[in-house]
Amino acid sequence: MPVKRAALLALSTLIVAPALAAQGVPSDAWEGVSRILQSAAAPAPGYHRFNFPRRDLVVRVGGVTVSPGLALTGWVGFSGAPEDAIAMGDLIVTAAELGPVIRGLLERGIEVTAVHNHLAGESPQLLYVHFHAHGEAAALAGRMDEVLRLTAAPRPVGPAAAVALTIDTAAVFGGLGVRGRANGAVASIAPVLFPAALSLGADTLLRTMAAASPINIQQLDDANAAASGDFAVPADRVQPLLRALTRGGLTPTAVHSHLIGERPTITYVHFWGVAPLAELVRGLRAALDAAR
């Protein structure tokens, strides 16, 4: 290397390295995203996920106090490379937060793709704001951080503390035929039932991020459990799925989209149910079979 070029490189290193250190730029790009969002990375198949549970809210549906793990966790996921990432997810907001959050997303170049309910009859009323964006991951995280500041969602969000199980995971995972995760009173699965590859404009969507079917069950007491979640399915499975849910004692609470312009179209069917655990599992297993 010529002496002059080597000298310039050394000088640039001396200038840039302290600047990067001063900005706190981490060695790993996804660590940086986690730090910007103030949320520990959550387990996710093939993508980077950051959760924002609404632990600040006491939400009830009838006589059930809803755990954040059952139906109150907003999230943002990133797929692709840090320099060219696809981001999507949803934020859970109160009625007072809705307007500022939508304006905040749009003003920052983040597309709002759906605004709707996931539950029915909850108090206080909640709305779920779905979004999509494409760009450099840290820049997108910075914009999302600014939007999250418009809500009362608690941050920083650390890794979920391990809590002794109070739900029968063998009955849940064995009965559903799908392995999942459990902590405390909540067991969760997220199978991908949607059969086709997905795209949105020029973006190829990761099915595990865009079309998973999260199902959560919360043990309430010795007698009953509650179930909530949604199925992501093609159009021809919607009616069989609705019939299976209702036959199984589960109430469909929403049938809608989360995205705009995806190909092929995904329909999301949300549900709610309260019953003895064994009955819930039987009903959900029939719904899973119908969705497939």
RALIN-V591736 format. One record per residue. N is the residue number from 1. RES is the residue in three letters. PSI is psi as a letter, one per 20 degrees, with the letter a starting at -180 (none if undefined). BURIAL is I if it has 16 or more other C-alpha atoms within 10 Angstrom, else O. D_FIRST is the distance of its C-alpha to the first C-alpha in Angstrom with 1 decimal. Layout:
BEGIN
n = {N & N}
res = {RES & RES}
psi = {PSI & PSI}
burial = {BURIAL & BURIAL}
d_first = {D_FIRST & D_FIRST}
END
This chain:
BEGIN
n = {1 & 2 & 3 & 4 & 5 & 6 & 7 & 8 & 9 & 10 & 11 & 12 & 13 & 14 & 15 & 16 & 17 & 18 & 19 & 20 & 21 & 22 & 23 & 24 & 25 & 26 & 27 & 28 & 29 & 30 & 31 & 32 & 33 & 34 & 35 & 36 & 37 & 38 & 39 & 40 & 41 & 42 & 43 & 44 & 45 & 46 & 47 & 48 & 49 & 50 & 51 & 52 & 53 & 54 & 55 & 56 & 57 & 58 & 59 & 60 & 61 & 62 & 63 & 64 & 65 & 66 & 67 & 68 & 69 & 70 & 71 & 72 & 73 & 74 & 75 & 76 & 77 & 78 & 79 & 80 & 81 & 82 & 83 & 84 & 85 & 86 & 87 & 88 & 89 & 90 & 91 & 92 & 93 & 94 & 95 & 96 & 97 & 98 & 99 & 100 & 101 & 102 & 103 & 104 & 105 & 106 & 107 & 108 & 109 & 110 & 111 & 112 & 113 & 114 & 115 & 116 & 117 & 118 & 119 & 120 & 121 & 122 & 123 & 124 & 125 & 126 & 127 & 128 & 129 & 130 & 131 & 132 & 133 & 134 & 135 & 136 & 137 & 138 & 139 & 140 & 141 & 142 & 143 & 144 & 145 & 146 & 147 & 148 & 149 & 150 & 151 & 152 & 153 & 154 & 155 & 156 & 157 & 158 & 159 & 160 & 161 & 162 & 163 & 164 & 165 & 166 & 167 & 168 & 169 & 170 & 171 & 172 & 173 & 174 & 175 & 176 & 177 & 178 & 179 & 180 & 181 & 182 & 183 & 184 & 185 & 186 & 187 & 188 & 189 & 190 & 191 & 192 & 193 & 194 & 195 & 196 & 197 & 198 & 199 & 200 & 201 & 202 & 203 & 204 & 205 & 206 & 207 & 208 & 209 & 210 & 211 & 212 & 213 & 214 & 215 & 216 & 217 & 218 & 219 & 220 & 221 & 222 & 223 & 224 & 225 & 226 & 227 & 228 & 229 & 230 & 231 & 232 & 233 & 234 & 235 & 236 & 237 & 238 & 239 & 240 & 241 & 242 & 243 & 244 & 245 & 246 & 247 & 248 & 249 & 250 & 251 & 252 & 253 & 254 & 255 & 256 & 257 & 258 & 259 & 260 & 261 & 262 & 263 & 264 & 265 & 266 & 267 & 268 & 269 & 270 & 271 & 272 & 273 & 274 & 275 & 276 & 277 & 278 & 279 & 280 & 281 & 282 & 283 & 284 & 285 & 286 & 287 & 288 & 289 & 290 & 291 & 292}
res = {MET & PRO & VAL & LYS & ARG & ALA & ALA & LEU & LEU & ALA & LEU & SER & THR & LEU & ILE & VAL & ALA & PRO & ALA & LEU & ALA & ALA & GLN & GLY & VAL & PRO & SER & ASP & ALA & TRP & GLU & GLY & VAL & SER & ARG & ILE & LEU & GLN & SER & ALA & ALA & ALA & PRO & ALA & PRO & GLY & TYR & HIS & ARG & PHE & ASN & PHE & PRO & ARG & ARG & ASP & LEU & VAL & VAL & ARG & VAL & GLY & GLY & VAL & THR & VAL & SER & PRO & GLY & LEU & ALA & LEU & THR & GLY & TRP & VAL & GLY & PHE & SER & GLY & ALA & PRO & GLU & ASP & ALA & ILE & ALA & MET & GLY & ASP & LEU & ILE & VAL & THR & ALA & ALA & GLU & LEU & GLY & PRO & VAL & ILE & ARG & GLY & LEU & LEU & GLU & ARG & GLY & ILE & GLU & VAL & THR & ALA & VAL & HIS & ASN & HIS & LEU & ALA & GLY & GLU & SER & PRO & GLN & LEU & LEU & TYR & VAL & HIS & PHE & HIS & ALA & HIS & GLY & GLU & ALA & ALA & ALA & LEU & ALA & GLY & ARG & MET & ASP & GLU & VAL & LEU & ARG & LEU & THR & ALA & ALA & PRO & ARG & PRO & VAL & GLY & PRO & ALA & ALA & ALA & VAL & ALA & LEU & THR & ILE & ASP & THR & ALA & ALA & VAL & PHE & GLY & GLY & LEU & GLY & VAL & ARG & GLY & ARG & ALA & ASN & GLY & ALA & VAL & ALA & SER & ILE & ALA & PRO & VAL & LEU & PHE & PRO & ALA & ALA & LEU & SER & LEU & GLY & ALA & ASP & THR & LEU & LEU & ARG & THR & MET & ALA & ALA & ALA & SER & PRO & ILE & ASN & ILE & GLN & GLN & LEU & ASP & ASP & ALA & ASN & ALA & ALA & ALA & SER & GLY & ASP & PHE & ALA & VAL & PRO & ALA & ASP & ARG & VAL & GLN & PRO & LEU & LEU & ARG & ALA & LEU & THR & ARG & GLY & GLY & LEU & THR & PRO & THR & ALA & VAL & HIS & SER & HIS & LEU & ILE & GLY & GLU & ARG & PRO & THR & ILE & THR & TYR & VAL & HIS & PHE & TRP & GLY & VAL & ALA & PRO & LEU & ALA & GLU & LEU & VAL & ARG & GLY & LEU & ARG & ALA & ALA & LEU & ASP & ALA & ALA & ARG}
psi = {p & q & g & g & g & h & g & g & g & g & g & h & g & h & g & g & g & h & g & g & h & h & i & k & p & r & h & p & h & h & g & g & g & g & h & g & i & l & p & q & p & q & p & p & o & j & r & p & p & p & q & m & p & m & i & i & q & o & p & q & o & c & j & p & o & p & q & h & i & g & j & k & o & r & q & p & q & p & r & a & q & h & i & m & q & p & p & r & b & q & p & p & q & r & h & h & i & g & g & h & g & g & g & g & g & g & i & j & k & p & p & p & i & q & o & a & q & h & r & p & j & q & p & r & p & q & q & o & o & q & r & q & r & p & a & p & g & h & g & g & h & g & g & h & g & h & g & h & i & i & r & j & p & p & q & q & o & r & q & p & p & p & q & p & p & j & q & n & h & g & h & g & h & g & h & i & k & p & q & b & q & q & p & c & j & p & q & q & r & m & q & o & i & p & i & q & q & q & q & o & c & i & p & p & p & p & h & h & h & h & k & r & n & p & p & p & p & p & p & g & a & h & g & r & r & q & q & r & a & q & p & o & q & r & h & i & i & g & g & h & g & g & g & g & g & h & h & j & j & q & o & p & i & q & o & a & q & i & r & p & j & q & p & r & p & p & p & p & o & q & r & q & q & p & r & q & g & h & g & g & g & g & g & h & h & h & g & g & h & h & h & none}
burial = {O & O & O & O & O & O & O & O & O & O & O & O & O & O & O & O & O & O & O & O & O & O & O & O & O & O & O & O & O & I & I & I & I & I & I & I & I & I & I & I & I & I & O & O & O & O & I & I & I & I & I & I & I & I & I & O & I & O & I & O & O & O & O & O & O & I & I & I & I & I & I & I & I & I & I & I & I & I & I & I & O & I & O & O & I & I & I & I & I & I & I & I & I & I & O & O & O & I & O & O & I & I & O & I & I & O & O & O & O & I & I & I & I & I & I & O & I & I & I & I & O & I & O & O & O & I & I & I & I & I & I & I & I & I & I & I & I & I & O & I & I & I & I & I & I & I & I & I & O & I & I & O & I & I & O & O & I & O & O & O & O & O & O & O & O & I & I & I & I & O & O & I & I & O & I & I & O & O & I & I & O & I & I & O & I & I & I & I & I & I & I & I & I & I & O & O & O & I & I & O & O & O & O & O & I & I & I & I & I & I & I & I & I & I & I & I & I & I & I & I & O & O & O & O & I & I & I & I & I & I & I & I & I & I & O & O & I & I & O & O & I & I & O & I & I & O & O & I & I & I & I & I & I & I & I & O & I & I & I & I & O & I & O & O & I & I & I & I & I & I & I & I & I & I & I & I & I & O & I & I & I & I & I & I & I & I & I & I & O & I & I & O}
d_first = {0.0 & 3.8 & 6.4 & 8.5 & 6.7 & 6.3 & 9.8 & 11.1 & 10.3 & 12.0 & 14.7 & 15.4 & 15.8 & 18.2 & 20.1 & 20.3 & 21.1 & 24.2 & 25.3 & 25.3 & 27.1 & 29.6 & 30.4 & 30.9 & 28.7 & 29.2 & 26.8 & 29.2 & 30.1 & 33.7 & 34.2 & 33.4 & 36.0 & 38.5 & 37.9 & 38.4 & 41.5 & 42.8 & 43.8 & 42.9 & 41.8 & 44.9 & 45.3 & 44.8 & 44.4 & 41.2 & 40.5 & 39.9 & 43.1 & 44.1 & 47.8 & 49.9 & 53.4 & 56.1 & 57.4 & 58.7 & 61.4 & 64.6 & 65.4 & 68.6 & 69.9 & 73.6 & 74.0 & 70.4 & 67.8 & 64.6 & 61.7 & 58.2 & 57.3 & 60.2 & 59.5 & 57.7 & 54.0 & 51.8 & 48.3 & 45.1 & 43.1 & 39.6 & 38.6 & 35.4 & 31.8 & 31.3 & 29.6 & 32.5 & 35.6 & 39.3 & 41.5 & 45.2 & 48.0 & 51.0 & 52.0 & 55.5 & 57.1 & 60.5 & 62.4 & 61.4 & 57.7 & 57.8 & 57.6 & 54.8 & 52.7 & 53.2 & 52.3 & 49.3 & 47.9 & 48.6 & 47.2 & 43.9 & 43.6 & 44.9 & 47.6 & 50.9 & 52.3 & 55.5 & 57.7 & 60.6 & 62.4 & 61.7 & 64.8 & 68.4 & 70.6 & 68.1 & 68.7 & 66.8 & 65.8 & 62.1 & 60.0 & 56.9 & 54.2 & 51.9 & 48.6 & 45.6 & 42.2 & 38.9 & 35.5 & 32.8 & 34.5 & 33.8 & 34.9 & 38.0 & 38.7 & 38.6 & 41.2 & 43.3 & 43.3 & 44.7 & 47.4 & 48.3 & 48.9 & 51.8 & 53.5 & 55.0 & 53.1 & 52.3 & 48.7 & 46.7 & 47.7 & 46.9 & 47.2 & 50.8 & 52.8 & 54.5 & 58.2 & 61.0 & 62.0 & 65.4 & 65.1 & 65.9 & 62.6 & 64.2 & 66.7 & 64.2 & 61.5 & 64.0 & 66.2 & 63.5 & 61.8 & 58.4 & 56.4 & 55.1 & 54.5 & 57.1 & 57.3 & 60.5 & 63.0 & 60.7 & 59.6 & 57.2 & 56.1 & 54.0 & 54.4 & 53.0 & 56.1 & 54.9 & 54.5 & 52.2 & 48.6 & 48.1 & 46.3 & 46.4 & 45.4 & 41.9 & 41.4 & 42.2 & 44.1 & 44.0 & 47.6 & 47.4 & 46.4 & 48.5 & 51.5 & 52.2 & 55.8 & 55.9 & 59.2 & 60.0 & 63.2 & 64.4 & 67.2 & 69.6 & 72.3 & 74.2 & 75.7 & 73.2 & 69.6 & 67.9 & 65.4 & 63.2 & 60.2 & 59.6 & 59.4 & 56.9 & 58.7 & 59.2 & 62.2 & 64.4 & 64.2 & 65.2 & 69.0 & 69.2 & 67.0 & 69.2 & 72.3 & 70.8 & 69.9 & 73.3 & 75.1 & 73.1 & 74.2 & 70.9 & 70.9 & 68.3 & 67.2 & 64.9 & 64.0 & 61.1 & 57.5 & 54.4 & 52.2 & 52.6 & 51.9 & 50.8 & 51.5 & 53.7 & 55.6 & 55.9 & 59.1 & 59.0 & 62.3 & 62.7 & 65.5 & 67.4 & 69.9 & 71.8 & 73.7 & 73.9 & 70.6 & 71.9 & 73.2 & 70.0 & 68.0 & 70.5 & 70.3 & 66.5 & 66.4 & 68.7 & 66.5 & 63.3 & 65.2 & 66.3 & 62.8 & 61.5}
END
